[in-house]
């Protein structure tokens, strides 16, 4: 399979989507992978755009009936969204583990597993509506404190919504962010 299959991190994100996504919302699913997060948002009545750098993931998302676009994070995304969903890659794979295969791209978050997340955080605010928010997952070993400092410097409020221990990965944390100028 050339697409990241749903795992514990996906199930954790699904529980948050169930709580936060409402009918009529405009939702962007970044790094859609198997498409299950975007599909859940669509089932809840949202208008969903799904993006992924992996063309196989885009193809899978389209099979699920999602509007899907190939994009490296926001590179081919325009417009603003009420909610942005992101389950980023959070592992740092070594050279021998990283062969350039699409599935490795879905797992490799760059140095310390943070590079993709940091790139996302730096541009997410540009794609949020006035009262929009983003929800994303990160592994605790990637440095939640570092993420909190980055969010403050970028003008975001944040709240940790859920934490779950996953064997071999440690604690996974789901955060909700919104611009400080917006209410929540």
C-alpha positions in Angstrom: 0.0 0.0 0.0 1.4 3.4 -1.0 -0.8 5.2 1.5 -0.5 5.5 5.3 -3.1 3.1 6.7 -5.2 4.3 9.7 -3.5 3.7 13.0 -4.0 4.8 16.7 -3.1 8.4 15.8 -5.8 8.4 13.2 -8.4 7.0 15.6 -7.4 9.7 18.2 -7.9 12.4 15.5 -11.3 10.9 14.5 -12.6 11.3 18.1 -11.6 15.0 18.1 -13.2 15.5 14.6 -16.5 14.0 16.0 -16.5 16.7 18.7 -15.5 19.8 16.7 -16.7 19.5 13.1 -20.2 20.8 12.5 -22.5 20.7 9.4 -21.7 23.4 6.8 -18.1 24.0 8.0 -15.5 24.4 5.3 -12.7 21.9 6.3 -9.2 21.3 4.9 -7.7 17.9 5.5 -3.9 18.3 5.1 -1.9 15.1 4.5 -5.1 13.2 4.0 -3.4 9.8 3.5 -6.1 7.2 3.5 -8.8 10.0 3.5 -10.6 8.7 6.6 -10.3 12.0 8.5 -11.7 14.0 5.6 -14.4 11.4 5.0 -15.5 11.6 8.7 -15.7 15.4 8.4 -17.8 15.0 5.2 -20.1 12.5 7.0 -20.6 15.2 9.7 -21.8 17.6 7.0 -18.7 19.6 6.3 -17.5 20.7 2.8 -14.1 19.0 2.7 -11.0 19.6 0.6 -8.3 16.9 1.1 -4.7 17.4 0.1 -1.6 15.2 0.2 1.9 15.3 -1.4 1.4 11.7 -2.3 -0.5 11.2 -5.6 -1.7 7.8 -4.5 -3.3 9.3 -1.4 -5.0 11.9 -3.6 -6.4 9.1 -5.8 -7.6 7.2 -2.7 -9.3 10.3 -1.3 -11.1 10.9 -4.6 -12.4 7.3 -4.5 -14.0 8.2 -1.2 -15.8 11.1 -2.9 -13.6 13.8 -1.5 -12.4 16.9 -3.4 -8.7 16.1 -3.4 -5.7 18.0 -4.6 -2.0 17.1 -4.7 -0.2 19.6 -2.5 2.9 19.9 -0.2 1.0 21.3 2.8 -0.6 24.6 1.6 1.4 25.0 -1.7 -1.7 24.3 -3.9 -4.3 25.5 -1.5 -6.3 28.7 -1.8 -9.0 30.1 0.3 -9.8 30.1 4.0 -11.3 27.3 6.1 -13.3 27.0 9.3 -11.2 24.0 10.4 -7.9 22.5 9.3 -7.2 18.9 10.2 -3.6 17.7 10.2 -2.2 14.4 11.3 1.4 15.1 10.4 4.4 12.7 10.1 6.2 12.8 13.4 9.0 10.3 13.2 12.6 11.1 12.3 13.7 8.2 10.0 17.4 7.5 9.3 18.9 7.3 5.9 18.5 3.5 5.6 14.9 3.7 6.7 14.0 6.5 4.3 14.1 5.2 0.8 11.9 7.9 -0.8 8.8 5.7 -0.9 5.4 7.4 -0.4 4.8 5.5 2.8 8.0 6.8 4.3 7.0 10.3 3.4 3.8 9.8 5.4 6.0 8.9 8.5 9.1 11.1 8.2 8.6 14.5 9.8 12.2 15.6 9.2 14.8 16.4 11.8 13.5 15.5 15.3 10.1 14.7 13.6 9.2 18.4 13.7 10.1 20.0 10.3 6.8 19.2 8.6 4.8 20.3 11.7 6.8 23.6 12.0 6.2 24.4 8.3 2.5 23.7 8.8 2.3 26.0 11.9 4.1 28.9 10.1 1.4 29.1 7.3 -1.8 27.6 8.9 -3.1 31.0 10.1 -3.2 32.4 6.5 -5.8 29.8 5.6 -8.2 30.1 8.6 -11.4 32.1 8.5 -12.0 34.8 11.2 -13.1 32.2 13.8 -11.4 29.3 12.3 -9.2 26.7 14.1 -6.8 23.9 13.3 -6.4 20.6 15.1 -3.3 18.6 14.8 -1.5 15.7 16.4 2.1 15.5 17.6 4.1 13.0 19.5 5.2 14.2 22.9 8.8 13.2 22.1 8.7 15.9 19.4 8.6 18.6 22.1 5.1 19.9 23.0 6.8 22.7 25.0 8.6 23.7 21.8 5.3 23.7 19.9 3.7 25.9 22.6 6.5 28.4 22.3 6.2 28.4 18.5 2.4 28.9 18.7 2.9 31.9 21.1 5.4 33.5 18.8 3.1 33.0 15.8 0.1 34.6 17.6 -1.9 31.5 18.3 -3.9 30.4 21.3 -3.9 26.7 21.9 -5.5 24.0 24.0 -4.5 20.4 24.4 -7.6 18.4 23.6 -6.5 14.8 24.1 -3.5 12.8 25.1 -3.2 9.1 24.5 -0.4 6.7 25.3 0.5 4.4 22.4 3.0 1.6 22.9 6.3 2.1 21.1 5.4 5.8 20.4 4.7 7.2 23.8 2.1 9.9 24.3 0.3 11.4 21.3 -1.2 14.8 21.8 -4.0 16.6 19.9 -3.9 20.3 20.0 -6.4 22.9 18.8 -5.1 26.3 17.8 -6.7 29.6 16.8 -5.4 33.1 16.2 -5.2 35.2 19.4 -7.4 37.9 17.7 -10.2 35.4 17.3 -12.6 34.1 20.0 -13.0 30.5 21.1 
